[in-house]
């Protein structure tokens, strides 16, 4: 048995959760926040048998798309608000990050 931790952008969470239900995967979702842009993410905890890992990862990949976004990045010591106006920078957001972990024991109580 494996536990897949899949972190996706909030914009993709409804599509992914609907598809996981449709495909018969059981999961739990948690609200999370990204460290770089401090935007909302959703972390999916998906428990699967070993032979279902590739199918579950395919669903995550299919439902999570990357997109370009412009952000104003100010250094943490930028000083008073308005003292420095940063130029917008294009960054890629979205997609998914997935970790596949072994599960030694599973109990449903």
N, C-alpha and C positions, 0 to 999 in steps of 0.2 A: 504494500500500500504506500502511496505517496501523498504528500500535502503540497499543493501548488499555491504559492503566494503570488498573486498577480496584482500589480499596482497599475491602475489606469487613470486617465484624466476623467474628471467628473462628467465631461460632456459625453463620454462613451459608456458610462456606467449603466444607463437604462438599456441600451442596445445589448450590452454584454449580459446583463442579468436576465433579460428576456430570452436571449439565445441559449444561455446555460440551462434555464428551465426547460425550454423546448427540446434540448438535446438530452435531458434527463440527468444532468449533473447536479449534485447537492453542494451547496456552498453557503458561506456566511460572508457578508460584506461589512466592512468597517470604514468609517470616514477617516481620511488621513490628509496630511498637508505636505506638499513637496518642499524641500529645503532651499532650492535655488530661487524659484519665483514665488514661493509661499502661496501657491494656488491650491485649490481643492483637488484631491485625488480620492479614489476609492480603492481600498485593498480588498481583494477577493481571496478568501481562504477556501480552496476547492479540494476536497478529499476524493481521491480516485484510486482504483486498482492500477497496478503497474502497467497493464496493457492499454489503459485509457489515457495515459499521460499525453501522448502525441495528439490524440483527438481533442482533448481539453485545451492544449496549447494552441491548436489550430483555431479553435473557436475564439480564444483570447486574441490571437493575432488578427483574425478576420474582423473582429468588432472594435479594434483599437487602431485609430489612424493618427498619423502625425500631421501637424499643421504648423504653418509659420505664424508667428505673433511678434508684434513690435512692442518692446518694453523700454521704459526709461530706467536705466540702472545707475543709481547713485552710490558712491562709496559710503561706508558706514560713518565716516568722519567728514561728511560733506558740509557740515556747519548748519547755519540757520536755513530754514525753508526759503527758497527763492534766491539764495546766494549763488547757487550753481544750477544751471539748467542743462541737463544731460540730453544728448541727441538720442533718439530712439534707436535701439539695436534689434535686429531681427534674430529671433531664436526659434528653434524647433521645439514644439511642445506636443504632448500627447504620446501616442504609441503605448507600449506596455513594457513593464519590467516584470519578469517572472522568475521565481525561485522554485525549484523542485526539491523537496526535502523528503528523506525516508521517514516512515512512520513505524516505530517499533511495536506500538500497541495502540489499538483503537477500541474504545468502549462507548456505547450509547446507553446512558443511564436514565 
